[in-house]
């Protein structure tokens, strides 16, 4: 492996963070502005939510798309991912219809499936494992900053122009990110990686640590989604709060995600990535126990949510560098499988969460704690750095 100069790595990490912020803004903006899009297209809210559900389950297909970075190279997969995102969002600008929006949403899922594993695999190739936790945590800032900075920008564009303006702007920004990736990321030789999808999947299925890691990702995501799907309803019931106050809760969640990523950057390489995953899961169990008890005041509930999302983000982001080193010759395939585990976990949590909530938030948090405990046992039993 040829070493890449430090300055070049910093430039590349910055490029990745920018590109993922743009992509994640497009991916997440549909949630707060779903009613706006429904009114603009004159369709029922439940109908416009359908492609979002389909998009979420597309994540399970990650192992079919993500290995492209192992077969054709990291840069090729990144360019294709950003190109698909920009093209999909341009469709809405040129064809502002419900079918156009469906195409854009589904293509944004495909773009994440292609780009994210390629970025993680590239960092696994070129950043020493002793510093990889920090590098990956910085690129993961593209998730939290999309909520803290990107969503307000989308709101500004809609308020001052119209509902399709953010799609046009993000499409153009995606093309800028694509040009930057082409400029600063070197082409790599795919011969150094597994040369076929079958070979990549065989490497994964024969590795108990990888299978355990994918399962851990699924369980911690299920734990998170089991609470996420109902926290708004819980806060409305407990405090009779307004939509504006729920918006404040979303800001708290964004700050918690940012803090979790920041702590990974500061601590994971120092205390060990596997240890960080375990600590994050353990703290999330504690947060699950405390959260239902913190409904006496709105401030207490927001603190509970902050701890819940901070610990989740800390464990999830810490798991990524661990996974990048388990099968070096099939890194992108491994990360694709991990992201499929995340998607499956979200699907499980979204299914079970509303059913449990009829018994109160305690039921949701109890199941979340069980999911977390299962993940912790798998981590301690099967995963080795």
Secondary structure, DSSP 8 states (H G I E B T S, - for coil): -----HHHHHHHHHHHHHHHHHHHHHHHHHHHTHHHHHHHHT--HHHHHHHHHHHHHHGGGHHHHTTHHHHT-HHHHHHHHHHHHHHHHHHHHHS-SHHHHHHHHHHHHHHHHHHHHHHHHHHHHHS-HHHHHHHHHHHHHHHHHIIIIIHHHHHHHHHHS-TTHHHHHHHHHHHHHHHHHHHHS----GGGS-SSHHHHHHHHHT-HHHHHHHHHHHHHHHHHHHHHTTHHHHHHHHH---HHHHHHHHHHHHHHHHHHHHHIIIIIHHH-HHHHHHHHHHHHHHHHHHHTT--SSHHHHHHHHHHHHHHHHHHHHHHHHHHHTTSGGGHHHHHHHHHHHHHHHHHHHHHHHHHHHTT-HHHHHHHHHHHHHHHHHHHHHH---
